[in-house]
Amino acid sequence: MLKLVKSLFGGAKKSDRREQTIQLYTPDLLKIKSFGEGLSALSEEQLKAKTDEFRARLKAGETTDDILHEAFAVVKEAAQRLKDARHEYLVVGNPAVWDMVHYDVQLIGGIALHRGGIAEMATGEGKTLVATLALYLNGLTGRGAHLVTVNDYLAQRDMEWMRPVYEYLGLSVGVILNGMDPALRQRNYACDITYGTNNEFGFDYLRDNMVMDPSSLVQRDYHFAIVDEVDSVLIDEARTPLIIAGPVDKSTHKFDELKAPVGRLVKDQLEMTHKLMAEAKELWPKEDADSRYEAGFRLLLVQRSTPKHQDFIDFLKTEGTTRQITKVENDYLREKRMHELDGELYFSIDERNHSIDLQEKGRLRLAEYTGGDEDMFTIPDLSLELVRIEEDTTLDAEGRMRATDELNRMFSDRSERIHNISQLLRAYTLYERDVEYVVQDGKVQIVDEFTGRIMHGRRFSDGLHQALEAKEGVTIERETQTVASVTLQNFYRMYERLAGMTGTAFTEAKEFFEIYKLDVMEIPTNRPIARSDDDDQIYRSKREKYIAVAEKITELYHKGQPVLVGTISVEVSELLSERLRAANVPHNVLNAKQHRREAEVVKNAGQRGAVTIATNMAGRGTDIKLGEGVAELGGLFILGTERHESRRIDLQLRGRSGRQGDPGASIFFLSLEDDLMRLFGSDRMAGVLDKLGLKEGEVISHRMMTSQIEKAQRRVEEQNFSIRKHLLEYDDVMNAQRNTVYTRRRSALMGEDLSEAMDEMIEEVVELITSKHCDPPNAPDEWNWPLLRQDLLRILLVNLPWDEEARRKLTRTDIFDMTLEIARENLKRKAELLGDDLMGRLTRYAMITSIDRRWKEHLAEMDELRAGIGFQAYAQKNPLVEYKKAALDMFEDMLLSTYEDALQLIFRAQLQLRDEDVALNRAASEGRVQAIHQETNLIQSAGALAPETTSREERQVAKQKQEPVRREGPRVGRNDPCPCGSGKKYKACHGKEA
């Protein structure tokens, strides 16, 4: 039986993993084939009726697992009939003919997807068609099935490409695109199957949790999702949260002011580097141990100050230099003296961790350049300064308050200044134009390091983007404040069932399982892979490498064999383009600056004589088919110009060649100056290269060197996984809080019975107020009765008229019980006065607006907490544990604040009727018009309008009920905010009546 199944796969590679896949899915495959044999005899109407039959069976209690084999057989039969009919249709405006029927390996891929795994399928194996199987099956439930892609083009293309099979079987299909209006989004989410991008699905989730009316919600259940290019979405973009932001009230950055002095400081460090390099070159030839050590010390300083200095990179080719630097560094690390070494610099750079530290020497120089003093660049210890102010006997209460305000202002100003300096230093030294970003139309645009595309609408966080804008001399856009955010990791973990597809997943199998509980399944290829992957070619310098690359491309061009050249930056793609123009080699360039012709360029990359230079082909999503006669020339030749930090990206580049058994070849040209080799090359690799003594123009090509490079990549991948996992531990804290807040908000939005929630809020607030002002260890005489009375009046409109005699006999429990009873009675009277409908709407409005305002403030506070929590490590404390403790305290305070705000608005909402409302009431009573009010008209910042049925007597009662509150409340100044909550000054609101 197993031999029979193996024969179905042509010559699939007989790796252990693929053998296991065949054995695992053999029974399923045979069942699908068995069901399929009986379908060919069905009429078109009978075949289409299968969809309604499946839906009825699911409603009757069967599961999708129960009908899997039949459903897959039906989809395959539908595809066969469309092919037989040569069905013609349009795909993104281009005419197409349906010519696809599922291979057996694709059926296996579909099963893996339905069962919640990741199907690793080689390029050209038809992942897009595979998805139709699991999407059809899960679309039958009526709860929606989502297909997630990396960009709008692929979302629309894949939806239109696969639409015929869905519509043939009676399922609706839609697509979510950037810029689509909410009404159209609603319709497309309501479809059985919905295609869209990872960002759009995530942003719609955030926007749905900001709407004020249930009719504005666009999404449904998070039931089933297949993520295409799952490694790109869930691994590469996992560290970048989706953020909806609004402008801050006031801009506080100092980038304009600090750009010039920081630029001078960078120049000073560069001059220091020139001097250090000259001294190192002078010391190195002496060969005695002391001279070599001193040279190593200076080279390490250069590495910590200007790691990409060309003279330094060139000198590292000298035998023994890398080992000597490592020896000095290890000595300083072992003796815990790295701070002494860094103190020699103006600022130190840790290139591996992408961080910069301003040193004392740099602070003094900046103080000199700005005309200030060194203290301007030092943050004071806030806790010590507050203690000093508190213990200063020369200050009275008002003086202490002024001193504390001044301290807080200084702390904020210096923190902002130092943060701006740090980001400007990063902008000048770690971020290169046309590598990490480009400047287009007067704007700094981020380049995706994995795909080479411009990430429109994205900005580097934490002020870095503004620092880059200052560096490039473009308009510095205003800071933003986070209103809502979620990481892709936590968003996609919300789905009941998640699956993924990619050509490269096994390198990240551990992360997929640990974070998402997804197993990776390697799906056999339909035909054997005929591509030859050669060992890396390693040159001494980038210059020699690029010369060799240009020569190889020219050779292939004259032979007629198409070549795809992979680069990791815009800069390198343009450099190679110049060399090819000089050699009269026609070619196409595909990078962040020329992305509009992407589909056309990639489509033609397999034609005879085609030369295509592309920046990071990851996630491009377009197959490269060979032109006529190209197979005889050797197929598509892949030439990588640098190894990426991630093996996946290199494998994806190789995978563009050799689709569906086509011939092909791949090779990487590297140099000792490449970032991966510089930063993560092992000591063993350095030793081997020293012994070989590579001469100018010579090249190394050996399996051992390729293996060492892959080991370096594994180290980087492990480090990046550790970073992502660590960040997720922090985000899990925010995720739990987000879920709690959004659940409460959604309950209020959907009009659920809020009486229980209201009672809980009143109880919590009464407990908070009484515990704050009534301290049991102290006698009642020592309790803060004025503030207790003020808070009860301000929030709950509770006025307890206790005389001094009564106070002495009361316990805190007595006060709690009495307050709770009166507050509940007040709420009951309010509800009777307004009626159920208006009271419900007022309650929902109060809860939603209070949650939104306090959640926004909480996000800003959590950002500040996260930014400074690392300092806890200096106190020998675990930063994550301390973060969780502080976050919990802040969250509880935030929730209590939302309760206070909501109750204050509900209790203080004034009953008003405008003249036009009176006229509407009279007209409605006469049957002439029907009055319909939207929520925004009924509930305003000052309170709520009464319903049309409110009588003059009821309004008079309401007014009388409010008078004691105004009369007995705390004194309000004429220019203070009016206590009614209108936001107006007292003199312009209720102060008129007074």
Secondary structure, 3 states (H helix, E strand, C coil): CHHHHHHHCCCCCCCHHHHHHHHHHHHHHHHHHHHHHHHCCCCHHHHHHHHHHHHHHHHCCCCHHHHHHHHHHHHHHHHHHHHHCCCEEEECCEEEECCCCCCHHHHHHHHHHHCCEEEECCCCCCHHHHHHHHHHHHHCCCCCEEEEECCHHHHHHHHHHHHHHHHHCCCCEEEECCCCCHHHHHHHHCCCEEEEEHHHHHHHHHHHCCCCCHHHCCCCCCCEEEEECHHHHHHHCCCCCEEEEEECCCCCCCHHHHHHHHHHHHHHHHHHHHHHHHHHHHHHHHCCHHHHHHHHHHHHHHHHHCCCCHHHHHHCCCCCHHHHHHHHHHHHHHCCCHHHHHCCCCEEEECCCCEEEECHHHHHHHHHHHCCCHHHHCCCCHHHHHHHHHHCCCCCHHHHHHHHHHHHHHHHHHHHHHHHHHHHHHHHHCCCECCCEEEECCEEEEECCCCCCECCCCCCCCCHHHHHHHHHCCCCCCCEEEEEEECHHHHHCCCCEEEEEECCCHHHHHHHHHHHCCEEEECCCCCCCEEEECCCEEECCHHHHHHHHHHHHHHHHHHCCCEEEEECCHHHHHHHHHHHHHCCCCCEEECCCCCCCHHHHHHCCCCCCCEEEEECCCCCCCCCCCCCCCHHHCCEEEEECCCCCCHHHHHHHHCCCCHHHCEEEEEEEEECCCHHHHHHCCHHHHHHHHHHCCCCCCCECCHHHHHHHHHHHHHHHHHHHHHHHHHHHHHHHHHHHHHHHHHHHHHHHCCCCCHHHHHHHHHHHHHHHHHHHCCCCCCHHHCCHHHHHHHHHHHHCCCCCCCHHHHHHCCHHHHHHHHHHHHHHHHHHHHHHHCHHHHHHHHHHHHHHHHHHHHHHHHHHHHHHHHHHHHHHHHCCCHHHHHHHHHHHHHHHHHHHHHHHHHHHHHHCEEECCHHHHHHHHHHHCCCCCCCCCHHHHEECCEEECCCCCCHHHHHHHHHHHHHHHHHCCCCCCCCECCCCCCCEHHHCCCCCC
